[in-house]
Amino acid sequence: MVTRRLAALLLRTAVRRWPAASRAELGREWAAELHELARSGRRWAMLRFAASLAASRAVTSPVDRVVPRGRLWRTAGVLLLAPPAGLAALVLAATTMNLTDEWLAFRLSRATAVQLPVWAGGTALLGVLLAVAVVRCARRTVRVPALPTALGVVLPIAATAAVVLGLSAGRGERGVAATVPGVLLWLALLVPAVWAAGALARRGRTRTAWLVGVLGALVAADAAVALTVVAAIPATAPAVADLPPDAVDRVSAPLWLFTCWTDSSFGLPRPTAWERFLITDRVVVEPMFYLACTPYAVAYAVAAARPPRAPAPGPQPVAAPV
Amino acid sequence: MVRLTIPVVKVLSALLTAPDEPRYGLDLMRLTGLPSGTLYPVLHRLRAAGWLAADWEDVDPVAAGRPARRYYRLTGDGIRAARLALAELRVPAPGQRPRAGDVGPAGAPAW
């Protein structure tokens, strides 16, 4: 009795993996086969029958299984080129920041205060434009489940980050090794965020998908910045001369990401101006990279999860003349 | 067009042993040695390609003491296509004996 119930449970799982149009008939057919096995007392065969169906690959419609070669190349191109494009957006925004800074230096007393907002604003703007371009391309990319999509988005970002960090280390830049844990944490947390966004979009909950994807990506970036700062700057340190201590109070940790983007404490007592200086001196490029990549990562996951457009209805068949 | 994998070839071979005889799932599992998780996707693909037809058994479940089964059989197109495909793969289709003077299929085998 238990075996049969377990087998029936497995079959219910299995039947959900098939196209909706086939489910009712397959459920009926498999129940008949299970009955046959139960009648002959073949309990293990019953379990094998049901478990094999439950563990087999999900069946999609034959139309969905045919992936044109061009679509594969387009998918690979979009996913591989987007991270370097995000990096280019970051560099372009930094160049804009430098030009703006030079222009403002003679016109504004505290021109340095707008450096980070200009950089972050430019990066965000270009990141959104990149996301729009990626979404357009995503309409003609391969549709796969949410987890492979998330991995397909995040792994090229990881590869790009690895190349940049490797080149930086090769040039002997300081602090590269200390950057790695934060970047790894960001990538590790970005995968579930993009995965969840894709999974929700697949169920038609597009608005929730966006919300979860963006919030998840923000949490990932925030945690990554916090990890880098905590690993590099102590919470307390002795004061030297008249300068404040080289320490950052952990109480404001959730704000550090936004501090890196805006150079602001948002009217709160922490982080102090000195703490902001320490934080942005230690971690500033990574938050911009996170900002450049996040819009397209979430946008691709949501766009790729949408059902393909139904083909235009063809002409109705006309009855042959009698 | 159906992509000819080994499970597909096994199912086609089994069905071609008696093309007019309808088979149900467990029957085909026994004939092919394929697990259910492999067999049913193959049947699905063959049906989608029009090579296979499926019909419910016309039986009264109460009188028979069991639910009706679904039977599969090759369609006319399916029989022709399956024989051709198996011949091209150099798999001798059951029930088909090579005749004297027959020339083998051209080209290299697909595996």
Interface residues (C-beta under 8 A of the other chain):
Chain A: A14 W18 S22 E25 L26 R28 E29 W30 A31 A32 E33 H35 E36 L37 R39 R48 F49 A50 S52 L53 A54 A55 S56 R57 V59 S61 P62
Chain B: Y24 G25 L26 M29 P35 S36 G37 T38 Y40 P41 H44 R45 A48 A49 R66 P67 A68 R69 R70
